[in-house]
Amino acid sequence: MPRGFKEELMFTGMMAGLMVIVMEAYNIAMASGIHAGFIIEVLVGYPLALVVAAILDLVLVGPLVKAIFFNYIFKPEWEQTPIKIALCISTMMVLGMVTLMSLFGIIVTFGFENITWAMYGRAWILNLCLALPLQLVIVGPICRLLLGKIQATIDEK
């Protein structure tokens, strides 16, 4: 877990960077298939999606999830097994980020005036089906490993 704001920024950058690129590619592939301009389309949309995701993570979803978790869910005995804390926070973060980033994707793709509940519900479910295992099995462990290495390097100095 990040120990300060600087580490929080690094961790969020790594996490959002990996999650956004995969989720953007997934959503474009679902909407229009993998075609000749696929990689360019992913790369063109990536910067805006990354900025929006990082802001939502740092300003809204992250603080809200941590407040809910540490005030209502956390049990002191979980400090003995930090993976429980990480998995619970990660799951809650995915739920919050999928909820907001699905809306962002639909607005960017179709415009605010063209959104329907059915469109949003479909996007939310499809995004959750990829984002949750992606976060829990691949991206989360990679980012926690990298953060641990960064923290170890800082502690050595």
FENBEL-V911844 format. One record per helix or strand of 3 or more residues. SS is the DSSP state (2 for helix, 1 for strand). FROM is the first residue (numbers start at 0). TO is the last residue. If there is no record, write none. Layout:
BEGIN
ss=SS from=FROM to=TO
ss=SS from=FROM to=TO
END
This chain:
BEGIN
ss=2 from=4 to=31
ss=2 from=37 to=72
ss=2 from=75 to=79
ss=2 from=81 to=109
ss=2 from=111 to=113
ss=2 from=116 to=155
END
